[in-house]
């Protein structure tokens, strides 16, 4: 991670928040690092080695030895007794693809990271398909997977998460709004959060000036129907480290945690560093009412 750390997922287990972040070395190869926090802000522990690294052909570096490649932008959910991590797999030549790997909660907590399952692709070959996020609950025994085709958020139902099972359709969830802060592109950020019978989705929106901001949307109990969406962003680049970095004017989230009424949003700033922003969950829900 000698070059950059950014775009972090988060999961709370046994009272600790585990932050899985994208780490990039000087050869521009991305791996997944791990930091741990008790209060959601202060880093108590940060491992010196990645917990997940490229293993499959579809994420092995091809082409330029210093081109981007590897395992990018992880999101993680806890379903049954397993942690499922979706991420963008990139070999530097073919279009970015969506992959998944899993590990049991027991193995993760025991730091047996060699037990991550062999990764496989969930998106079609030859299609630029990114921002894969699983709904943290099954819907009628199916997994609901959000992904981004072109400039909009899509979803598809999968009966199981197994090699050979790939998304085959786009149930449109959300599209850009012309002339607004999210008018160029939208994509899922953190896995949706259960609020009552519905789901709160934090998403990123890109303007025509290529500024990345975060917005909030409310989905129905199935996770497939959009009920409401904030007119304005809930978070945008303001600090110097969010406006200046590898790529300017970016806040890009892959993980969020709720404690009481506080929403912790973990994000990459300008593709260079990791930050956390907090907000009142009730205030966000009120803005969507």
N, C-alpha and C positions, 0 to 999 in steps of 0.2 A: 504493500500500500504506500510505496514511497512517492507516488505521484499525486493521487487524489483519493479521498473517501467521500462517498455521497450516496443518496437514494437508499434510505434504510427502511427495512421492514421491522416490525416489533410484535412481540407476543408476551403475554404475562403468564407465568407459571409459578405456582407456590409463592406468590407474593413478590417475585422478582420480575423485572422487565428485561427481556432479552432482545437486544437490538442487532439485527442481522443486516450488515451494510455492504454496499458495493465498494470494493477496494481495487485500485488500479496501480499497477507497477510501472516502471519506466519504459517497459516494452508495450504498454497500453493493453495488457492482459488483465481482465477483470476476474476477481475471485470474491468469495463472500467471507467477510470477517465478522467477529462477534464481540459485543460489549454488553455489560450488565449494569443495570441501575436499580436501586431500591426505591428511590423517590421519584423516578421518572426524568430527572434532570441531571443529577450528579452521576458520573460514571464511576462505579465501584471497581470494575474489573474490565480489562480489555486484553483479549488473547493475542499472543505474539504471532500466531500462525493462522491461516485461513481455516475455517471449518468446512468449506466446500470449494472445490476447484474444478476446472474443466476436465472432463473424463471421456466424453463421447466425441465421435468424429465430427458431429455437427456443431461443436463449440471449440474445436481445436483450431489454432491459428493457421490460416492459409494466406497466400499472397505475401504482402509486405511483412517483414519480421517485426516492424514497429507499428503495424496497423491495429486498430481496435479489434478485440476478440474476447471470448470467454463467457462468463456467467454474469449477467447484468440485471440490475433492478429487481431484487427479490421481493416477493410478497409471501406471507406465511399465515396459515390458518390451522386451528386445532379441531379436527373432526374425529369422533370416536376416540381411539387411543393413539392416534398418529398426528404428526405435524406434516402438513403438505406444503411444500415450497414451490411456487411457480416463479419462473424467471425468464428473461430473454436470453436465448442462446445465439451466439454470433461467431462465425468463423472468419469474418473479415471479407468474404467473397459473396456468399449467397445472402439473400434477404434475411433479416433477423427473424427468428422463429420463437415460439413459446414452448417452453419445456417444463417438466415437473419432476420432482424427486420427493421422497418421503422418508421419515425416520420415526421410530416410536418415541413417545414422550420419555419413557424410562431411559432409552439410549441417549437421547438428547441431554437430559439432566445429568446423566453419568459421564457426559463428554465423550461418548463412544461415537465420534463423528465418522469413523470408517463404516458405520452401519447405514449411512444414507443409501437408499436404493439406487439402482442404476437409473439414470435419467432417460426419459423418452419425450418425443415431441407430441404436443397436443394440437398443433396448427398444421395446415396443409403445406406441402412442399412448394417453394417458389413464391410464397405470398408474404409480404411484409406485414406481420401480425404480431403486435406487441401488447404490453400492459395487461398481461394475464392476471386475473384475480379470481379466486374461488369464493363463493358465498360460504360463510362459516357454518351453515347448516344445510343438510340435504333437503330438497324439495320433492316430496313424494318418492323418496328413495333414490333420487337423481342428484348428481352434482351439477350446480349451476356455475358455469365458467364465463366470466366477462373477458372480452378481448377487444382490441382495436383494429378495425379494418379501415384503411384509408384515414379519414379524419373523424370517425365517430365510434362510439362505444356500442359494441354488439354483445350478445350473450348466446349461449347454447347449453342444452342439457345433455349430460353424459350419464349413462346408467352406471358406469364405474370408471375409475381412473386406472387404466391399464394400458400397456403398450399396444399400439395399433388403434386405440380409440382416439379419434381426432374430431375437432369441431368441423361441422359440415354446413353450417348455416349462420346467418346473422339475424338474430332477433334484435332489431334496433332498439336500444335503450335511450340514447341521447345523441344529438347531432350539434354541430356548431351553430351559433346564432349570429347571423350576418351583421357586421357592424358593431358587435359588442366585444367585451374583453376576452370572450371565448369563441370568437368568430372564425378562427382559422382551423382549430383542431381541439378535440376533447379526448381524454383518456382516463381510465380508472386510476385512483391513487391507492389508498389503503383498502383492505377488505371491508365491505359494508358492516355497519354496526347496528345491532337489533335495538329498536326503540319502540316499545309497545308491540304491536303486531306488524310494524313496518320496518324498513331498513334505511338507515342514513348512509348515503354514499358521498365520500369526499372524492372529488375528481379534479384533474388539472385541465385548465383551459389555456389555449395559446392564442394570442392576438395576432393581427396582421403584421405587427412589428416584432414578432417572435418573443414576446414576454410571456413567461409561464407564471400563472397564478392558480390559486386553489378556490374552488367553489364547493357548494353543498347541494345535494339533491335528496329528495325523499322518494323511496320506492315502495310499492305495495308489498304485501306479505309473500308474494311469489318471487319478488326480486326482479320482475320483468316489466312492470308498468311504472312509468314516471308520474308521480303525484304532484311534485313541486320542485322548484329549482331556484336558487338565489339569483336575484337580478344582478347583484354586485359580487365581486370576489370576497371571500372571507379572509384571504391572506394573500399578500403580494410582496414582491421584492422591494424592500425599503432600506435595509442595512447595506453598508458597503460590501460586506462579504456575500450578500445576495445579488448585488448588482455587478460585481467584478470578480472574475475567476476564469475558469477554462472557457465557459460560455456565459455571457453576461445576462443578467435579469431573469434568473430562474429560481423558483422554489418548486421542488418536485418531491412529492411524498409517496412512500410505499407502505407506510405503517402508521397506525394510530391505536391508542389505548385509552380506555375510559376508567377513571377512578372517581366515584361519587358523581359530582356534576362537572368534573374537569376532564376535558378532552385534550390529550397529549398527541400532537401531530409531529411525527419525525420526518425530516425532509432533507434533501440535498440542496445546498445553496450554490448556485453558479457552477455546478458540476465540480466543486472543489472541496467543500467541507460539509459537515452534518450539523443541523440545528434541531431544536424542538420548540414548537409554539404551543401555547395553551389557550383554551377558550372555554366558556361556559357552554355545556351541551344544551342546557335549557334555552339559552339565547339563540343558538343555531336552529333548534327545532322551532322556536317562536318565529324566527325569520322565514321559515318554510310553511308557516300556518296561514 
